[in-house]
Amino acid sequence: MVTRHLAAVFAELGGDTITLNDPLECEFQVGKGRFTVSGHSRNKVGFAAEVRRRARDADLVFMAHPHLAPLAPFLSTRVAVLVHGKEAWRPLGAVRRAGLMRADAVGAVSAYSLEQLIEVQRIDPVNRFILPPALDPSLETDGVVGTRVPHRLLTVARLDRGDTYKGIDRVLTALPRLTEEFPDVDYVVVGDGDDRARLMRIAQVLDVDDRVEFMGSVDNPTLQRLYSSSSIYVMPSPNEGFGIVYLEALTQGLAVIASDAGAAREVLGEGKFGLLVDDTEEHLVAALQTLLRDEHRRSELARAGERHVEANFLFTHFEKRVSELVDRLVS
């Protein structure tokens, strides 16, 4: 999503976007605008050649992933590299690290992710920046549509074996204790991947599969309906580089429970806009019980969180940040 948003802003600024994985001349939409990027269908040689060719006449090459950094030493113009999260939280190979060191500016989507990058890669960029992502305009709403189910929990995440840190299994483990006090509690999981079968087995073993619904991947209208029918968004993931789903949940009127580790703490204003939990079952269960019991507290957090998103994380804020960053880097 960040790459599409960057492409939209750069198009407005008169720039071009070149991507490695998209098909040739890929068109997409952000808000009411339609934009075209020059894709290369995973052709690395063709992608690198076009980047080098177009860079000759550019004032700035903005790389939206650290794995593109090896191209930086071959470019004579200014280069900025953006890091998202865990892709740079383990030592990169020598070539990618050399590319980061060649870059004129290195940034991340959160302060936490930038700190991890600097510490793990042992680099000290003079020009650093933080560029938080924005809520996609397709999910911006003027109010919640649908009937809120008071004791419905929701998680939206990839269900991949490499992403078990999202904490869905922790929520499943907490459910039996919650049902004692809240017999109508249910849990909706949106997303798909190769870890889905394991999670479904956990629900069966815990005898909560009758109150857990694995929706798989859904389109935006369905996602909005699920947000608007739920009351609590819970994803106790300690390894988020940012956590755009927290913004989605807040703007849809949900109270949020997240981990007190990773960038979630930063996104949720150190706990002002959601409850933060550690990695213990007791703390997660207590947070869930607090919000399930107290509708006023849920509403209070949701309203504060919605104002937080509207003041900081709409696409217009992202446009302004990118424009100001580009001005600073090319001046």
CORKANOR-V127015 format. One record per backbone hydrogen bond with DSSP energy under -0.5 kcal/mol. NH is the residue of the N-H (numbers start at 0). CO is the residue of the C=O. If there is no record, write none. Layout:
NH & CO
NH & CO
This chain:
4 & 0
5 & 1
6 & 2
7 & 3
8 & 4
9 & 5
10 & 6
11 & 7
12 & 8
13 & 10
14 & 9
18 & 37
25 & 22
25 & 36
27 & 34
29 & 32
32 & 29
34 & 27
36 & 25
37 & 16
38 & 22
38 & 36
39 & 21
40 & 21
41 & 19
42 & 39
43 & 41
46 & 42
47 & 43
48 & 44
49 & 45
50 & 46
51 & 47
52 & 48
53 & 49
54 & 50
55 & 51
55 & 52
56 & 53
57 & 54
60 & 77
61 & 59
62 & 60
62 & 79
63 & 61
67 & 64
68 & 65
70 & 67
71 & 68
73 & 70
74 & 71
77 & 58
79 & 60
80 & 104
81 & 62
82 & 106
87 & 84
88 & 85
96 & 92
97 & 93
98 & 94
99 & 95
100 & 96
101 & 97
102 & 98
103 & 78
104 & 78
105 & 126
106 & 80
107 & 128
108 & 82
113 & 109
114 & 110
115 & 111
116 & 112
117 & 113
118 & 114
119 & 115
120 & 116
121 & 117
122 & 117
127 & 125
128 & 105
130 & 107
134 & 312
138 & 135
139 & 136
147 & 145
148 & 228
149 & 147
151 & 148
152 & 150
152 & 185
153 & 231
154 & 187
156 & 189
158 & 191
162 & 159
163 & 160
165 & 162
166 & 163
170 & 166
171 & 167
172 & 168
173 & 169
174 & 170
174 & 171
175 & 171
176 & 173
177 & 173
178 & 174
179 & 175
180 & 176
180 & 177
181 & 177
184 & 181
185 & 150
186 & 210
187 & 152
188 & 212
189 & 154
189 & 187
190 & 215
194 & 158
195 & 158
195 & 192
198 & 194
199 & 195
200 & 196
201 & 197
202 & 198
203 & 199
204 & 200
205 & 201
206 & 203
207 & 202
208 & 202
210 & 207
211 & 208
212 & 186
213 & 211
214 & 188
214 & 212
215 & 188
215 & 190
222 & 218
223 & 219
224 & 220
225 & 221
226 & 222
227 & 223
228 & 224
229 & 225
229 & 226
230 & 151
231 & 151
232 & 254
233 & 153
233 & 231
234 & 256
236 & 234
237 & 164
237 & 235
239 & 236
245 & 242
246 & 242
247 & 243
248 & 244
249 & 245
250 & 246
251 & 247
252 & 249
253 & 248
254 & 230
256 & 232
257 & 274
258 & 234
259 & 276
262 & 239
263 & 260
264 & 261
266 & 262
267 & 263
268 & 265
269 & 264
270 & 267
271 & 267
271 & 268
272 & 267
274 & 255
276 & 257
283 & 279
284 & 280
285 & 281
286 & 282
287 & 283
288 & 284
289 & 285
290 & 286
291 & 287
292 & 288
293 & 289
294 & 292
297 & 293
298 & 294
299 & 295
300 & 296
301 & 297
302 & 298
303 & 299
304 & 300
305 & 301
306 & 302
307 & 303
308 & 304
309 & 305
310 & 306
311 & 307
311 & 308
312 & 308
316 & 313
317 & 313
318 & 314
319 & 315
320 & 316
321 & 317
322 & 318
323 & 319
324 & 320
325 & 321
326 & 322
327 & 323
328 & 324
329 & 325
330 & 326
